[in-house]
Amino acid sequence: MSEDLKTIIIDALEDIKADDILVMDVSKLTTVTDTMIVCSARSTRQLKAIANNVDVRCKEKGFRPLGIEGDPQTGWILVDLADAVVHIMLPETREFYQLEKLWEYEPKTRKQV
């Protein structure tokens, strides 16, 4: 994944005050994507705003999402940018699915925002 795309995504997440941003290099674990980015939102409204901001900011820089899946009411929205997949989740949804453990990623690499 290009550093430009990663920077655009992180900036878009930080613009809308996403919490507990975690960037995982999964390139050696799957062929689906190189990077997974997981973050938390404090409400369904913020969840939708974060996903929208990632979509808009990436499009402005020429990165078109392959798809956006999920719904704020489910507590989880996924933005697929091919080289990066962004998971935006409510804290209770994130705790339930524990993507960090699923991918056996060390929590000590979290970037606290």
SULJO-V265396 format. One record per residue. N is the residue number from 1. OMEGA is omega in whole degrees, 0 to 359 (* if undefined). D_FIRST is the distance of its C-alpha to the first C-alpha in whole Angstrom. Layout:
[[N | OMEGA | D_FIRST] [N | OMEGA | D_FIRST]]
This chain:
[[1 | 179 | 0] [2 | 177 | 4] [3 | 179 | 6] [4 | 180 | 8] [5 | 180 | 7] [6 | 179 | 7] [7 | 179 | 11] [8 | 181 | 12] [9 | 182 | 12] [10 | 178 | 13] [11 | 179 | 16] [12 | 178 | 17] [13 | 181 | 17] [14 | 178 | 19] [15 | 184 | 21] [16 | 173 | 23] [17 | 174 | 23] [18 | 181 | 21] [19 | 168 | 22] [20 | 181 | 21] [21 | 179 | 17] [22 | 178 | 15] [23 | 182 | 12] [24 | 173 | 11] [25 | 182 | 9] [26 | 185 | 11] [27 | 179 | 9] [28 | 184 | 13] [29 | 183 | 15] [30 | 175 | 14] [31 | 183 | 12] [32 | 182 | 12] [33 | 177 | 9] [34 | 187 | 6] [35 | 170 | 7] [36 | 177 | 10] [37 | 181 | 12] [38 | 175 | 16] [39 | 180 | 18] [40 | 174 | 22] [41 | 184 | 24] [42 | 181 | 28] [43 | 177 | 29] [44 | 178 | 29] [45 | 178 | 29] [46 | 179 | 26] [47 | 180 | 24] [48 | 181 | 24] [49 | 179 | 24] [50 | 180 | 21] [51 | 179 | 19] [52 | 181 | 21] [53 | 176 | 20] [54 | 179 | 16] [55 | 183 | 17] [56 | 183 | 19] [57 | 179 | 17] [58 | 178 | 14] [59 | 179 | 16] [60 | 182 | 18] [61 | 175 | 15] [62 | 177 | 14] [63 | 182 | 12] [64 | 178 | 14] [65 | 174 | 14] [66 | 179 | 15] [67 | 174 | 17] [68 | 185 | 19] [69 | 176 | 21] [70 | 185 | 23] [71 | 180 | 26] [72 | 182 | 27] [73 | 178 | 30] [74 | 180 | 28] [75 | 184 | 27] [76 | 172 | 23] [77 | 180 | 21] [78 | 175 | 17] [79 | 183 | 15] [80 | 179 | 13] [81 | 180 | 10] [82 | 180 | 9] [83 | 179 | 5] [84 | 174 | 7] [85 | 183 | 11] [86 | 177 | 13] [87 | 178 | 16] [88 | 190 | 19] [89 | 168 | 22] [90 | 184 | 26] [91 | 181 | 27] [92 | 177 | 29] [93 | 179 | 27] [94 | 178 | 24] [95 | 181 | 27] [96 | 184 | 28] [97 | 175 | 25] [98 | 181 | 23] [99 | 179 | 20] [100 | 179 | 19] [101 | 179 | 22] [102 | 180 | 21] [103 | 178 | 18] [104 | 181 | 20] [105 | 182 | 18] [106 | 181 | 20] [107 | 182 | 21] [108 | 180 | 22] [109 | 180 | 18] [110 | 174 | 19] [111 | 179 | 18] [112 | 180 | 22] [113 | * | 22]]
